[in-house]
Amino acid sequence: MYDDEELSEIREAKESWEAETLDPTLDRHGERKSRFATVSNREVDRLYTPADVADLDYDEDLGFPGEEPYTRGVYPTMYRGRTWTMRQFAGFGTAEETNERFRYLIDEGQTGLSTAFDMPSLMGIDSDDKMSLGEVGKEGVAVDTLRDMEVLFDGIDLAEVSTSFTINPSAPVIYAMYVALADRRGVPREELRGTLQNDMLKEFIAQKEWVIPPEPSLDLVTDTIEFAVEETPKFKPISVSGYHIREAGSTAVQELAFTLADGFAYVEACLDRGLDVDEFAPQLSFFFNSHNSLFEEVAKFRAARRIYATVMDEWYGAEADASKQLKFHTQTAGQSLTAQQPLNNVARVTIQALAGVLGGTQSLHTNSFDEALALPSEQAVRVALRTQQIIAEESGAADIVDPLGGSFAVESLTDETEAEAMAYIEEIREMGDGSVRDGVLHGIEQGYFHREIQESAYEYQERVDEGEETVVGVNAYEIDEDTRPDLLKVDETTRERQLDRLESVKAERDDDAVAAALDDLRDAVAAGENAMPEIVTAVKAYATMGEIMEVFETEHGAYRERIGVA
């Protein structure tokens, strides 16, 4: 954007400024630290000038909002048209308790629901399984059958609300329950809106919740995408999730690169299935973490859009605009929350949320200040929601599209992030001999992702332990007094109440219909057919989560047993 003569003058002027203004100040006062770096340990310069973005081509690298390469946003008006979806994560105890929290959040102004499930549901086992003991309803809501889903959304209009489901190995069952519930209520499937996390590749990379091995898991994810294209075109059947990769200890660049690589792996799996890229790609969505280093996070989000648009076009032949627009949900960094002085987390979450907004997110969850200690209390979740509302309504951050666009620092960081992330993606592609899908599967099998993340996590913790990285209230500005707030406690009778409902469903259902539905599912899985229609039939017969997932374990082998975690 500057010619060579202008750039030369700027470089000379900077050298003069350093000699005449900066150096005397450094001699007298120095700086706070000898080195300044982001949370990801990316060193940042003292000052950025046009010389740092000398190669920036406005049309090719930035463009305008709503146009390729979407660096500046996927919509022309962004939040001037409508604000991001405020989607607070909620779920604990039984379906009744979570339904009550859903209604509370809607009354307080939340614009989308997000469902947290307990560990048995996440792992595809029933509440009465011996492995579920001590876990029922503890970190999310317990869902065993369609009956639980009916209670969970009692009084909530499925045609009006957008609902997110944070669940992975057993995601197809939850999706089937939602579809079945809509069918029962007479809500057309094509009107259902929401998102299913359903990202199994990141489970093998970072979060470690799995039931069957990676390749059949990928096939099952592809089943849900294929089904969604035909049956629920407004519902996003996958949210490719970098959030958990970052929570495991990755850097911002690793989070971006590994997430996009997973996304491209799903694209290739769908293409192998014979799907048209411009039919399924618009239903793909992504999910990113937003950490403390505001400018690094903004740069990450902007680079993500640019990489995605380019790769979807050049590698996969996408033609439709919607196929090249990376749309994503953001959650503030749970890993950054501290049990010490938990009210400090309000400030952390605000900064992280602001980064998500300045980076152009489509929906946002703000963590509650007490989450390092327990599930969020009503007071804490209200403060978290109000944080989003204040940013949207009072800060002015939502009034300008891509307000940091053109910042020499942000543009330079965006370019660096893009280049480093693409280097990772190309490396993964090479591991698969030209296939990102095969490269990701190879990387999982060989422990490539684990090693990369583990090394970054270790280096970060080492910096914290040595005081190079300041964590307020933990290794600096500590106090002795007890600052713990009142915490939410899950009712001790939760398990008994859930088991009573499960027992009642099993007693009332038609066992022959359940057996027939499970047999049909078993046949579909064995034949390599899309399993989703049979899963929908099974949940309508009130087959349980565990009964349905057992079909897949029997056919493909229980991965958790194979690696010795069961």
C-alpha positions as CSV (number, residue, x, y, z in Angstrom):
1,M,0.0,0.0,0.0
2,Y,3.1,2.2,0.1
3,D,5.6,2.7,-2.7
4,D,9.3,1.9,-2.3
5,E,10.3,5.6,-1.9
6,E,7.7,6.1,0.9
7,L,8.8,2.9,2.7
8,S,12.5,4.0,2.5
9,E,11.6,7.3,4.0
10,I,9.6,5.6,6.8
11,R,12.5,3.3,7.6
12,E,14.9,6.2,7.7
13,A,12.6,8.2,9.9
14,K,12.3,5.2,12.3
15,E,16.1,4.9,12.6
16,S,16.2,8.6,13.4
17,W,13.5,8.3,16.0
18,E,15.4,5.4,17.6
19,A,18.6,7.3,17.8
20,E,17.3,10.6,18.9
21,T,14.2,9.9,20.9
22,L,14.1,6.2,21.9
23,D,17.7,5.5,22.9
24,P,18.0,8.4,25.4
25,T,14.7,7.2,27.0
26,L,16.0,3.7,27.2
27,D,19.2,4.8,28.7
28,R,17.4,6.8,31.4
29,H,14.5,4.5,32.2
30,G,14.8,1.2,30.3
31,E,11.6,-0.9,29.8
32,R,9.5,-3.1,32.2
33,K,10.9,-6.3,30.7
34,S,13.8,-7.4,28.5
35,R,11.4,-9.2,26.2
36,F,7.7,-8.8,25.4
37,A,5.7,-11.8,24.1
38,T,2.2,-13.1,23.8
39,V,0.7,-15.9,25.8
40,S,1.8,-18.2,22.9
41,N,5.4,-16.8,23.4
42,R,5.4,-14.9,20.2
43,E,7.7,-12.0,20.6
44,V,6.1,-8.7,19.7
45,D,8.0,-5.6,18.5
46,R,8.0,-2.3,20.3
47,L,6.6,-0.4,17.4
48,Y,5.0,-1.4,14.0
49,T,5.1,0.8,10.9
50,P,4.1,0.5,7.3
51,A,7.5,-1.2,6.7
52,D,6.2,-4.2,8.7
53,V,3.4,-4.7,6.1
54,A,5.3,-3.7,3.0
55,D,4.1,-6.7,1.1
56,L,0.4,-6.2,2.0
57,D,-1.9,-6.1,-1.0
58,Y,-5.2,-4.6,0.0
59,D,-7.3,-6.3,-2.6
60,E,-5.7,-9.8,-2.2
61,D,-5.0,-9.8,1.5
62,L,-7.8,-7.6,3.0
63,G,-10.5,-6.7,0.6
64,F,-13.9,-5.7,2.1
65,P,-16.2,-7.3,4.6
66,G,-18.5,-9.9,3.0
67,E,-16.0,-10.4,0.1
68,E,-13.1,-12.7,-0.5
69,P,-10.7,-13.3,1.3
70,Y,-13.1,-12.4,4.2
71,T,-10.2,-11.2,6.3
72,R,-12.4,-8.3,7.4
73,G,-15.5,-10.4,8.1
74,V,-17.9,-12.7,6.5
75,Y,-20.8,-10.2,6.4
76,P,-20.8,-6.7,4.9
77,T,-22.4,-5.0,7.9
78,M,-21.2,-7.5,10.6
79,Y,-22.6,-6.4,14.0
80,R,-24.2,-3.2,12.6
81,G,-26.8,-5.6,11.1
82,R,-27.2,-7.8,14.2
83,T,-24.9,-8.7,17.1
84,W,-23.3,-12.0,17.5
85,T,-25.3,-14.8,19.0
86,M,-24.9,-14.8,22.8
87,R,-24.7,-18.5,23.5
88,Q,-24.0,-19.3,27.2
89,F,-23.0,-22.9,27.8
90,A,-25.4,-24.5,30.3
91,G,-26.2,-27.9,31.7
92,F,-26.1,-29.8,35.0
93,G,-28.1,-32.3,37.0
94,T,-31.3,-33.6,35.4
95,A,-33.1,-32.3,32.3
96,E,-35.5,-30.4,34.6
97,E,-32.7,-28.4,36.2
98,T,-31.1,-27.6,32.9
99,N,-34.4,-26.6,31.4
100,E,-34.8,-24.2,34.3
101,R,-31.4,-22.7,33.6
102,F,-32.2,-22.4,29.8
103,R,-35.4,-20.5,30.6
104,Y,-33.5,-18.2,33.0
105,L,-30.9,-17.4,30.4
106,I,-33.5,-16.7,27.7
107,D,-35.3,-14.4,30.2
108,E,-32.0,-12.6,30.8
109,G,-31.5,-11.9,27.1
110,Q,-29.5,-14.8,25.8
111,T,-30.1,-15.3,22.1
112,G,-29.1,-19.0,21.7
113,L,-28.8,-22.1,23.8
114,S,-25.7,-24.2,24.4
115,T,-26.0,-27.6,26.0
116,A,-23.4,-29.2,28.3
117,F,-23.7,-32.9,28.9
118,D,-22.4,-35.1,31.8
119,M,-19.5,-37.5,31.3
120,P,-21.7,-40.6,30.8
121,S,-23.6,-38.9,28.1
122,L,-20.4,-37.6,26.5
123,M,-19.0,-41.1,26.5
124,G,-22.1,-42.8,25.1
125,I,-23.1,-44.8,28.2
126,D,-26.2,-44.8,30.3
127,S,-26.7,-43.4,33.8
128,D,-27.2,-46.9,35.2
129,D,-23.9,-48.2,33.7
130,K,-21.3,-49.1,36.4
131,M,-18.9,-46.7,34.8
132,S,-21.3,-43.8,35.4
133,L,-21.2,-44.0,39.2
134,G,-20.3,-40.7,40.7
135,E,-20.6,-38.8,37.3
136,V,-24.3,-38.6,36.6
137,G,-25.3,-34.9,36.1
138,K,-22.1,-33.6,37.7
139,E,-20.5,-31.6,34.8
140,G,-23.5,-31.3,32.5
141,V,-27.0,-32.7,32.0
142,A,-27.7,-36.4,31.9
143,V,-29.4,-37.6,28.7
144,D,-30.2,-41.3,28.4
145,T,-33.3,-41.4,26.1
146,L,-35.6,-39.2,24.1
147,R,-37.6,-38.7,27.3
148,D,-34.8,-36.6,28.7
149,M,-34.7,-34.5,25.5
150,E,-38.4,-34.0,25.8
151,V,-38.0,-32.6,29.3
152,L,-34.9,-30.6,28.5
153,F,-36.7,-28.5,25.9
154,D,-40.1,-28.4,27.6
155,G,-41.7,-25.0,26.8
156,I,-39.0,-24.1,24.4
157,D,-39.9,-23.5,20.7
158,L,-37.5,-25.5,18.5
159,A,-38.6,-23.5,15.5
160,E,-37.5,-20.2,17.2
161,V,-34.4,-21.1,19.2
162,S,-30.9,-21.9,17.9
163,T,-29.4,-24.7,20.0
164,S,-25.8,-25.9,20.3
165,F,-24.8,-29.4,21.6
166,T,-21.3,-29.8,22.9
167,I,-20.9,-33.5,22.5
168,N,-18.7,-35.7,20.3
169,P,-18.6,-39.5,20.4
170,S,-22.3,-39.8,21.0
171,A,-23.2,-36.7,19.0
172,P,-25.2,-38.6,16.3
173,V,-27.5,-39.9,19.0
174,I,-28.1,-36.4,20.5
175,Y,-28.7,-35.0,17.0
176,A,-31.1,-37.9,16.3
177,M,-33.0,-37.1,19.5
178,Y,-33.3,-33.4,18.6
179,V,-34.6,-34.4,15.1
180,A,-37.0,-36.9,16.7
181,L,-38.3,-34.3,19.1
182,A,-38.9,-31.9,16.3
183,D,-40.8,-34.6,14.4
184,R,-43.0,-35.3,17.5
185,R,-43.8,-31.6,17.9
186,G,-44.5,-31.1,14.2
187,V,-41.6,-28.7,13.6
188,P,-40.3,-29.2,10.1
189,R,-36.8,-30.5,10.0
190,E,-35.7,-27.8,7.6
191,E,-36.5,-25.2,10.2
192,L,-34.2,-26.6,12.9
193,R,-31.3,-24.3,13.7
194,G,-28.2,-25.0,15.8
195,T,-24.9,-26.7,15.9
196,L,-23.6,-30.1,16.8
197,Q,-20.0,-30.2,18.0
198,N,-19.4,-33.7,16.6
199,D,-15.6,-33.2,16.0
200,M,-14.0,-36.5,16.6
201,L,-10.6,-35.7,15.2
202,K,-9.9,-33.1,17.9
203,E,-11.0,-35.7,20.5
204,F,-8.1,-37.9,19.4
205,I,-5.8,-34.9,19.3
206,A,-6.7,-33.2,22.5
207,Q,-9.8,-33.8,24.5
208,K,-9.7,-37.6,24.7
209,E,-13.4,-38.6,24.7
210,W,-13.9,-41.5,22.3
211,V,-15.8,-44.7,21.8
212,I,-14.7,-46.2,18.5
213,P,-11.4,-45.8,16.6
214,P,-10.5,-42.7,14.5
215,E,-11.4,-43.9,11.0
216,P,-14.9,-45.3,11.8
217,S,-15.4,-42.2,14.0
218,L,-14.7,-40.1,10.9
219,D,-17.1,-42.1,8.9
220,L,-19.9,-41.5,11.5
221,V,-19.2,-37.8,11.5
222,T,-19.6,-37.9,7.7
223,D,-22.9,-39.7,8.1
224,T,-24.2,-36.8,10.1
225,I,-23.0,-34.2,7.6
226,E,-24.6,-36.1,4.7
227,F,-27.9,-36.5,6.7
228,A,-27.9,-32.8,7.6
229,V,-27.5,-31.6,4.0
230,E,-30.6,-33.5,3.1
231,E,-32.7,-33.2,6.2
232,T,-31.7,-30.2,8.3
233,P,-30.1,-27.6,6.0
234,K,-30.2,-24.8,8.6
235,F,-28.5,-27.0,11.3
236,K,-24.7,-27.2,11.4
237,P,-23.8,-30.9,11.9
238,I,-20.2,-30.2,13.0
239,S,-18.3,-27.5,14.8
240,V,-14.6,-28.1,14.1
241,S,-13.1,-27.3,17.5
242,G,-9.8,-25.6,18.2
243,Y,-11.0,-24.6,21.6
244,H,-10.0,-27.9,23.2
245,I,-6.7,-28.0,21.4
246,R,-5.9,-24.6,22.9
247,E,-7.1,-25.7,26.4
248,A,-4.7,-28.7,26.1
249,G,-1.8,-26.2,25.9
250,S,-1.3,-25.4,22.3
251,T,-0.2,-22.0,21.0
252,A,-2.5,-19.8,19.0
253,V,-0.9,-20.8,15.7
254,Q,-1.2,-24.5,16.6
255,E,-4.8,-24.1,17.6
256,L,-5.5,-22.5,14.2
257,A,-3.5,-24.9,12.1
258,F,-4.7,-28.1,13.7
259,T,-8.3,-26.9,13.7
260,L,-8.2,-26.0,10.0
261,A,-6.4,-29.2,9.2
262,D,-9.2,-31.2,10.9
263,G,-11.8,-29.1,9.0
264,F,-10.1,-29.9,5.7
265,A,-9.9,-33.6,6.6
266,Y,-13.7,-33.5,7.0
267,V,-14.0,-31.8,3.7
268,E,-12.0,-34.6,2.0
269,A,-14.0,-37.3,3.8
270,C,-17.3,-35.7,2.4
271,L,-15.8,-35.5,-1.1
272,D,-14.8,-39.1,-0.9
273,R,-18.4,-39.9,0.0
274,G,-19.4,-38.3,-3.2
275,L,-20.9,-35.1,-1.8
276,D,-20.6,-31.8,-3.7
277,V,-18.5,-29.3,-1.8
278,D,-20.9,-26.4,-2.4
279,E,-23.7,-28.5,-0.9
280,F,-22.1,-29.5,2.4
281,A,-19.4,-26.8,3.0
282,P,-21.9,-24.0,3.9
283,Q,-23.0,-26.2,6.9
284,L,-19.5,-26.6,8.3
285,S,-18.8,-24.4,11.3
286,F,-15.8,-23.8,13.6
287,F,-15.1,-23.2,17.3
288,F,-12.1,-21.2,18.6
289,N,-10.6,-20.2,21.9
290,S,-10.1,-16.6,22.8
291,H,-7.1,-16.1,25.2
292,N,-5.6,-13.2,27.0
293,S,-3.3,-11.7,24.3
294,L,-5.9,-9.5,22.6
295,F,-4.0,-8.6,19.4
296,E,-2.7,-12.2,18.8
297,E,-6.3,-13.5,19.1
298,V,-7.7,-10.9,16.7
299,A,-4.9,-11.8,14.2
300,K,-5.7,-15.5,14.6
301,F,-9.4,-15.0,13.7
302,R,-8.6,-12.8,10.7
303,A,-5.9,-15.2,9.4
304,A,-8.3,-18.1,9.9
305,R,-10.9,-16.6,7.5
306,R,-8.2,-15.8,4.9
307,I,-6.6,-19.3,4.9
308,Y,-10.0,-21.0,4.8
309,A,-11.2,-19.0,1.8
310,T,-8.0,-19.6,-0.1
311,V,-7.8,-23.3,0.6
312,M,-11.5,-24.1,0.0
313,D,-11.1,-22.4,-3.4
314,E,-7.7,-23.6,-4.5
315,W,-7.6,-27.1,-3.1
316,Y,-11.2,-28.2,-3.1
317,G,-12.8,-26.2,-5.9
318,A,-15.5,-24.4,-3.8
319,E,-17.4,-21.9,-5.9
320,A,-20.2,-20.7,-3.7
321,D,-19.4,-17.8,-1.4
322,A,-20.9,-19.6,1.6
323,S,-18.5,-22.5,1.0
324,K,-15.5,-20.2,1.5
325,Q,-16.8,-18.2,4.5
326,L,-15.4,-19.5,7.7
327,K,-18.0,-18.9,10.4
328,F,-17.2,-19.7,14.0
329,H,-18.2,-19.7,17.6
330,T,-15.8,-18.4,20.3
331,Q,-15.5,-19.3,23.9
332,T,-13.2,-17.4,26.3
333,A,-10.3,-19.4,27.7
334,G,-11.2,-21.7,30.5
335,Q,-7.6,-22.6,31.0
336,S,-6.9,-19.0,31.9
337,L,-9.4,-18.9,34.8
338,T,-7.9,-19.0,38.3
339,A,-9.3,-20.4,41.5
340,Q,-7.3,-17.7,43.4
341,Q,-9.1,-14.4,43.5
342,P,-11.9,-15.6,41.1
343,L,-13.4,-12.1,40.6
344,N,-10.2,-11.4,38.6
345,N,-11.7,-13.7,36.0
346,V,-14.3,-11.1,35.1
347,A,-11.6,-8.9,33.8
348,R,-9.9,-11.8,31.9
349,V,-13.2,-12.8,30.3
350,T,-14.0,-9.3,29.2
351,I,-10.6,-8.9,27.4
352,Q,-11.0,-12.3,25.8
353,A,-14.6,-11.6,24.7
354,L,-13.6,-8.3,23.3
355,A,-10.9,-10.1,21.2
356,G,-13.6,-12.4,19.9
357,V,-15.8,-9.4,18.9
358,L,-12.9,-7.4,17.4
359,G,-12.0,-10.6,15.5
360,G,-15.4,-11.0,14.0
361,T,-16.9,-14.1,15.7
362,Q,-20.5,-15.2,14.9
363,S,-21.4,-16.4,18.4
364,L,-19.8,-16.1,21.8
365,H,-19.7,-17.8,25.2
366,T,-18.2,-15.9,28.1
367,N,-17.0,-18.1,30.9
368,S,-18.3,-17.4,34.4
369,F,-15.9,-16.2,37.1
370,D,-16.4,-19.2,39.3
371,E,-15.7,-21.9,36.7
372,A,-12.3,-22.8,38.1
373,L,-14.1,-23.9,41.2
374,A,-17.4,-25.4,40.1
375,L,-20.2,-25.3,37.6
376,P,-21.4,-21.7,37.2
377,S,-23.8,-20.2,39.7
378,E,-26.8,-18.1,38.5
379,Q,-25.0,-14.9,39.7
380,A,-21.8,-15.8,37.9
381,V,-23.5,-16.8,34.6
382,R,-25.6,-13.5,34.7
383,V,-22.4,-11.5,35.0
384,A,-20.9,-13.5,32.1
385,L,-23.9,-12.7,29.9
386,R,-24.0,-9.1,31.0
387,T,-20.3,-8.8,29.9
388,Q,-21.4,-9.6,26.3
389,Q,-24.3,-7.3,26.5
390,I,-22.1,-4.4,27.7
391,I,-19.6,-5.0,24.9
392,A,-22.5,-5.1,22.4
393,E,-24.5,-2.1,23.7
394,E,-22.1,0.2,25.5
395,S,-18.5,-0.2,24.3
396,G,-18.9,0.8,20.6
397,A,-16.8,-2.3,19.7
398,A,-19.8,-3.6,17.6
399,D,-20.3,-0.3,15.7
400,I,-17.3,-0.5,13.3
401,V,-16.6,-3.4,11.0
402,D,-13.1,-4.8,11.6
403,P,-12.0,-1.8,13.6
404,L,-8.4,-3.0,14.0
405,G,-8.1,-3.6,10.2
406,G,-5.2,-1.5,8.9
407,S,-3.3,-1.5,12.2
408,F,0.3,-2.1,11.3
409,A,0.6,-4.4,14.4
410,V,-2.5,-6.4,13.7
411,E,-1.9,-6.7,10.0
412,S,1.7,-7.8,10.6
413,L,0.6,-10.4,13.3
414,T,-2.2,-11.6,10.9
415,D,0.4,-12.2,8.1
416,E,2.8,-14.0,10.5
417,T,0.0,-16.2,11.9
418,E,-1.2,-17.1,8.4
419,A,2.3,-18.1,7.3
420,E,3.0,-20.2,10.3
421,A,-0.3,-21.9,10.3
422,M,-0.1,-22.7,6.6
423,A,3.4,-24.2,7.2
424,Y,1.8,-26.6,9.8
425,I,-1.1,-27.5,7.4
426,E,1.3,-28.2,4.6
427,E,3.4,-30.4,6.9
428,I,0.3,-32.4,7.8
429,R,-0.7,-32.7,4.2
430,E,2.7,-34.0,3.3
431,M,2.3,-36.7,6.1
432,G,-0.7,-37.9,4.2
433,D,1.0,-37.8,0.8
434,G,-1.1,-35.0,-0.4
435,S,-4.2,-35.8,1.6
436,V,-5.0,-33.7,4.7
437,R,-7.4,-36.4,5.9
438,D,-4.7,-39.1,5.8
439,G,-2.2,-36.7,7.3
440,V,-4.4,-36.0,10.3
441,L,-5.1,-39.7,10.8
442,H,-1.4,-40.5,10.5
443,G,-0.5,-37.6,12.9
444,I,-3.0,-39.0,15.5
445,E,-1.6,-42.6,15.1
446,Q,2.0,-41.4,15.4
447,G,1.4,-39.0,18.3
448,Y,2.4,-35.9,16.3
449,F,-0.2,-33.6,17.6
450,H,0.3,-34.8,21.2
451,R,4.0,-34.0,21.1
452,E,3.5,-30.6,19.5
453,I,0.9,-29.5,22.1
454,Q,2.7,-31.1,25.0
455,E,5.9,-29.2,24.3
456,S,4.0,-25.9,24.1
457,A,2.1,-26.6,27.3
458,Y,5.3,-27.5,29.1
459,E,7.1,-24.3,27.9
460,Y,4.1,-22.1,29.0
461,Q,4.0,-23.7,32.5
462,E,7.7,-23.3,32.8
463,R,7.4,-19.6,32.1
464,V,4.7,-19.3,34.7
465,D,6.7,-21.1,37.3
466,E,9.8,-19.0,36.6
467,G,7.8,-15.8,36.7
468,E,8.3,-14.9,33.1
469,E,4.6,-15.1,32.5
470,T,2.5,-13.2,35.0
471,V,-0.7,-14.7,36.2
472,V,-2.3,-12.1,38.5
473,G,-3.3,-13.6,41.9
474,V,-1.3,-16.8,41.2
475,N,2.4,-15.9,40.9
476,A,2.0,-12.1,41.4
477,Y,-0.3,-9.9,43.5
478,E,-1.3,-12.7,45.8
479,I,-3.4,-12.3,48.9
480,D,-4.0,-14.6,51.9
481,E,-7.7,-14.1,52.4
482,D,-10.3,-16.6,51.2
483,T,-12.0,-15.1,48.1
484,R,-14.0,-18.1,47.1
485,P,-17.7,-17.3,46.2
486,D,-20.7,-19.3,47.0
487,L,-20.7,-22.3,44.6
488,L,-23.3,-24.3,42.8
489,K,-23.7,-27.8,44.1
490,V,-25.4,-30.5,42.2
491,D,-28.2,-32.1,44.2
492,E,-27.1,-35.5,45.7
493,T,-30.4,-37.0,44.6
494,T,-29.6,-36.3,40.9
495,R,-28.5,-39.9,40.2
496,E,-31.5,-41.5,41.8
497,R,-33.9,-39.2,40.0
498,Q,-32.2,-39.9,36.7
499,L,-32.2,-43.7,37.3
500,D,-35.9,-43.6,38.2
501,R,-36.7,-41.9,34.8
502,L,-34.5,-44.3,32.9
503,E,-36.1,-47.3,34.6
504,S,-39.6,-45.9,33.9
505,V,-38.8,-45.5,30.2
506,K,-37.4,-49.0,29.9
507,A,-40.6,-50.4,31.6
508,E,-43.0,-48.4,29.4
509,R,-41.3,-48.8,25.9
510,D,-42.0,-51.5,23.4
511,D,-39.1,-53.8,23.7
512,D,-39.8,-55.5,20.4
513,A,-39.7,-52.1,18.6
514,V,-36.4,-51.3,20.4
515,A,-34.9,-54.6,19.4
516,A,-36.0,-54.2,15.8
517,A,-34.6,-50.7,15.5
518,L,-31.3,-51.8,17.0
519,D,-31.1,-54.7,14.6
520,D,-31.8,-52.4,11.6
521,L,-29.0,-50.0,12.9
522,R,-26.7,-53.0,13.3
523,D,-27.3,-54.0,9.7
524,A,-26.8,-50.5,8.4
525,V,-23.5,-50.2,10.2
526,A,-22.3,-53.6,9.0
527,A,-23.2,-52.7,5.4
528,G,-21.4,-49.3,5.6
529,E,-24.6,-47.4,5.0
530,N,-25.4,-44.0,6.5
531,A,-26.5,-44.8,10.1
532,M,-28.4,-41.6,10.9
533,P,-31.9,-42.7,9.7
534,E,-31.7,-45.8,11.8
535,I,-30.4,-43.9,14.8
536,V,-33.5,-41.6,14.5
537,T,-35.8,-44.6,14.4
538,A,-34.0,-46.1,17.4
539,V,-34.3,-43.0,19.6
540,K,-38.0,-42.7,18.6
541,A,-38.5,-46.2,20.0
542,Y,-36.7,-44.9,23.2
543,A,-33.6,-47.0,22.8
544,T,-31.0,-45.6,25.2
545,M,-27.8,-43.8,24.5
546,G,-25.8,-46.8,25.7
547,E,-27.7,-49.3,23.6
548,I,-27.2,-47.4,20.4
549,M,-23.5,-46.7,21.0
550,E,-23.0,-50.3,21.8
551,V,-23.9,-51.2,18.2
552,F,-20.9,-49.2,17.0
553,E,-18.6,-50.6,19.6
554,T,-19.5,-54.1,18.7
555,E,-19.0,-53.5,15.0
556,H,-15.8,-51.4,15.2
557,G,-14.3,-52.3,18.6
558,A,-14.3,-50.2,21.7
559,Y,-11.3,-47.8,21.3
560,R,-11.3,-46.9,25.0
561,E,-10.8,-50.6,25.9
562,R,-8.2,-51.0,23.2
563,I,-6.0,-48.3,24.7
564,G,-6.8,-49.3,28.3
565,V,-9.0,-46.5,29.7
566,A,-12.0,-48.6,30.5
